[in-house]
Amino acid sequence: MKAPELYEELKHLAEKLDITVVEHSFKATNTRAQSGLCKVHERWHYVMDKNRLLSEKIDLLAECLASLDTEAVFVVPAVRALLHRKLAPAESAKKAPLK
């Protein structure tokens, strides 16, 4: 799977988990903001720095999603493989649902 397709599949998986992925430019804020998961008004959002390279966006979003319980939703095999690579074997049993 090509990188743009992989990123789209990761964003689609996030949507299935009720996480809204938004991209913003952090350069304009003049702060040291980082991409990451946050909860705003009882809704989960993953705020991505739109100036990151596509490969970095994939890594960041995959690391976040790998830490969550995705067993209840269909995950494209290429994405599932990526999520498994992001987790250490000991951590794979520690996946947590979003609350």
N, C-alpha and C positions, 0 to 999 in steps of 0.2 A: 504494500500500500504506500502510495506517495505521501510526502509530508503534508501537503494541504488537505488531502482526504483524511489523513490520520487526525489532524487537528480538528477538522469538522466532526469526526466521529467522537472525539473526546468531548467536544462541546455538546454534542447530542446526548451522550451519556450523562453529562452533568445535568442537562435539562430533565432527563428521566429521573434523576435523583433530587429534583426540585431545587437545583442550583442554577441561578442565572449567571452566565458568563458575560461580562462587559469589558470592553477595552477602552482605556483612557490613556492619554498622554500625560505622563508624570513630569515631563520636562517643564511644562508651563507652570507647574505648581511651585517650583523652586524648593521642593522638600525632598527628603530621602525616603519617599514612599516606595513600597515594594508590592509586587503582585502577591495576592493571597486571598484566602477564604475569609469572609466576614458575614456577620448576621446583622441585618438592618431591618427594623420594624418587623421582626419575626420571620423574615425571609432570608435565605442564604444567597450570597452573591460571591462570585469569584471575580475579583477585579484584576485585570491583566494589563500590564504596561504595553501599550500598542507599539512602542518603539523597540521592543525586544525582537530578536531574530526568531523566525518561525520554529527553529529547532529548540530554542529556549522556551518558547510558549508551550510547545509539546511537552517538554520535560517538566515544567512547572505544573501544568494542569494534570499531567499523568501522576506526578508525585502526590498531589492533593487527592485525586480520585482513588489512587491505590490504597490510601489509608482508610477508605470508607467501605462499608459493606455493599457490594454490588451483586450479591448472589440472587437477589429477588428480581433483577432486571436482565434482559438480554443484552449481552455485550458482544460486539463483533470480535471474532477470534483474534485478529491482529491487535486490537485494543486490549483484550484480555491478556494476551501475551506480554504486551508492553507493561501493563499494570503489575503483572507477576514479577517482571524483571526489576521493577522499581522498589519492590519490597524485599527485605532480607527474609530468609526462610523462617526465622524465629518470630518475626513481626507479622507474618501472614495470618496467624491465629488471633491477632489483636485488632482486627478491623472493627470499626465502631459505626453504628448508625448515626445519622445526623439527628440532633434533638433540638 
